[in-house]
């Protein structure tokens, strides 16, 4: 049972570790602009992720690969301005850290300085060890990401559940322990068996945030546009829609179009 033991005026990386220790589940959602982040932050979400999923949600790309570092900084800048309570974490986009550890550090410094974000997130385990070390040595908090790693979609060729086989599962556990050892403050586990996610959460002291990883982890993350039903074509098993905003907005706009066409809008009370 999750419980809330402490009020946080501003959630920090240390706050998340405290939440795990006190068995309080961590809530995390994406946001990519000032307006959406204002609502998410006002709802007391603990962590706002400026995800590279902006590539899909905001720009209509098929994958997260095309989004650039400049675009991520642009999205993050608006989110940070809106965030009064939540910890803001920004994804390092594809191509901004894989080439070498110094590039990873330069990209992270740009995100922190130009957007005002609080932390960065990287996909991968032992293969990005030096990048994580360099970023942490510069005083920048790092969140890890294991399991399904969307930036590697062309390598794997599918968005199916990861780490179902013993060898990959063992590597995932090893990578999680390595990321903790290096100093990461939390790890996202995406689309892996719930039993494995539970094992990982119990084997490390840092928070494990799941998306399609079951309930036996320390918190959950979803793309906010999926949660509110603003996107309606993406329907994975792990997604729970709390609204159907696409249909509600569509109906409202249809009513507006109808009122304009019939000269019902604006009426006498809506004119100067």
JORA-V871764 format. One record per backbone hydrogen bond with DSSP energy under -0.5 kcal/mol. NH is the residue of the N-H (numbers start at 1). CO is the residue of the C=O. If there is no record, write none. Layout:
NH:CO
NH:CO
This chain:
3:23
5:3
9:7
11:85
16:12
17:13
18:14
19:15
20:16
21:17
22:18
23:20
24:19
25:23
26:218
28:220
29:47
30:222
31:49
37:33
38:34
39:35
40:36
41:37
42:38
43:39
44:41
45:40
46:27
47:27
48:87
49:29
49:47
50:48
50:89
51:49
54:51
55:52
56:53
57:53
58:54
59:54
60:56
61:55
67:64
72:68
73:69
74:70
75:71
76:72
77:73
78:74
79:75
80:76
81:77
82:78
83:79
84:82
87:46
89:48
89:87
90:119
91:50
92:121
93:91
96:93
104:100
105:101
106:102
107:103
108:104
109:105
110:106
111:107
112:108
113:109
114:110
115:111
116:111
116:112
117:111
118:88
119:88
120:141
121:90
122:143
124:145
128:125
129:126
132:128
133:129
134:130
135:131
136:132
137:133
138:134
138:135
139:136
140:135
141:118
141:139
143:120
144:186
145:124
146:188
148:190
149:147
150:148
152:149
153:150
155:152
156:152
157:153
162:191
169:165
170:166
171:167
172:168
173:169
174:170
175:171
176:172
177:173
178:174
179:175
180:176
181:177
182:178
183:179
184:179
185:142
186:142
187:207
188:144
189:209
190:146
190:188
191:189
191:211
192:212
193:162
197:193
198:194
199:195
200:196
201:197
202:198
203:199
203:200
204:200
207:185
209:187
209:207
210:208
210:219
211:189
218:208
219:208
220:26
221:210
222:28
224:222
226:223
227:223
228:224
229:226
230:225
231:225
235:233
239:236
241:239
242:227
242:240
243:227
245:228
246:229
248:244
249:245
250:246
251:247
252:248
253:249
254:250
255:251
256:252
257:253
258:254
259:255
260:256
261:257
262:258
263:260
264:259
265:259
270:267
271:268
